[in-house]
């Protein structure tokens, strides 16, 4: 009886190819899929970039932040007003910017844990109108070297494969000031620290028009849970789902004024964060106060301010 060789080999080959296919799927799950986006045929000046922000008790700083981002080329800012019911509204201090169609206010006043849901809403509703969307806070000022606009920065060849450009913090100190002054944040605080571990933190600037919502859930407000190619500011591929990457400051970074003065920091703790209350949790309060001194010098004047403000013992 003759047995045709093909009748034996073909099923085995099919099985081998099937195993290879399964292996490729598994490998694909573990790495970022590189996507090369179509070369942008727009003039740089026609590239549209917006900023999504959540604001709680940021009224004293709102005008400076908005004007800063307008100056570096952002086309529009969507601000989710998360102030408490009965407090001053952000629109009360940004009415000119709203009337000039540079700012849109979305009301989430009085609601808790709004950052993730606000970012998700902003991307879902507005991404098709913009080439890129940034997701920063009021105390973060994007600094781009060589006086480039945001459009010039994002049009660089090194970002053509990137769905997200992750930009590191550079943390600024309190300049040993104690009290709030009605002056520019950028004018008041000049001193920064490159040695801090918290500078590994990044924030995202994301392409518009991605086939899936960049924020696929309500669990992470700073990076994707969808597998899109992410880059650092060198254009190097970094893990898509990690917030923390090695800092670099060669092209751009976020000037991060997380503490400002001890007076402003204590007021920030007292007001509570969008996601949690601090003052009524002594352990958390103590930890956050120590966070302040991880960035700034500890002095008797600052310690005395804390004791008088919170009526607690603190060393």
Buried (B, 14 or more C-beta within 10 A) or exposed (E): EEEEEEEEEEEEEEEEEEEEEEEEEEEEEEEBEEBEBEEEEEEBEEBBBBBBBBBBBBBBBBBBBBEBBBEBBBBBBBBBBBBEEEBEBBBEBBEEBBEEEBBBBBEBBEBEBBBBBBBBBBBEEBBEEBBBBBBBBBBBBBBBEEEBBBBBBBBBEBBBBBBBBBBBBBBBBBEEBBEBEEEEBBEBBEEBBEEBEBBBBBBBBBBBEBEEBBBEEBEBBBBBBBBBBBBBBEBEBBEBBEBBBEBBBEBBBBBBBBBBBBBBBBBBBBBBBBEEBBBEEEEBBBEBBEBBBEBBEEEEEBBEBBEEBBEEEBE
